[in-house]
Structure formats: structure tokens, C-alpha cells
Amino acid sequence: MVSMGVDGQDIPPQMWKLVWRHQLRLQNEAEFWAGLGGAEPHYAVAPVAEPPQPLPAFLIRFLRDTLDMSDEEIDAMPRSEAQQRLDDYHSRELRGP
């Protein structure tokens, strides 16, 4: 049925296909009906990867000022590795020389 249209008017089949494929971006019509039933529909678009998060200022200062790393090295380092270096540095201080 046409939303906000004339009562009882049906959508032509080719128009319905455009709606679920191009407007809703679903994989197939069955995904539309599954979504109406409460299931999570599968979309025909590839999932977008999370953009890499910049290092927090405290990690940048630690890497630059304490470990004497260059800005290029810091920019190339993932957050997990930077955090591990900070953790290792502080645990070394606790263990002693």
C-alpha cells in the first residue's frame, strides 16, 4: 500500500523492489519482512570500519618526552602498543632495577 497516498492503492512491483533495495538498502525482500518481525535485517552495504582513534595526549607526551620517540614513530604506533609501553615502563619502576 502507498504510504500517505490514495486509500487502497498498490505500489507497482518494480517500485517496491526499488524501495527495499535502494532506499532501505536491504539484501532482499525477506530482510524487510524479518525486520518487521523484530529481527536484525542484513543490509546490502559493507560495514564501515571504525576509524583509528588518535593517541591521547598523555600517551603522546610519555612516548615523546620519556622514551624520546619521534613524531613519525608515535603516529605509526597503535594505541594498544603505546599503552603497553607505558604499562611496562611503570611496572619496571615498581620491580626495581
Secondary structure, DSSP 4 states (H G I P E B T S, - for coil): --TTSSTTPPPPHHHHHHIIIIIS-BSSHHHHHHHHTTPPPPBSSPPPPPPPPPPPHHHHHIIIIIS---HHHHHHS-HHHHHHHHHHHHHHHHH--
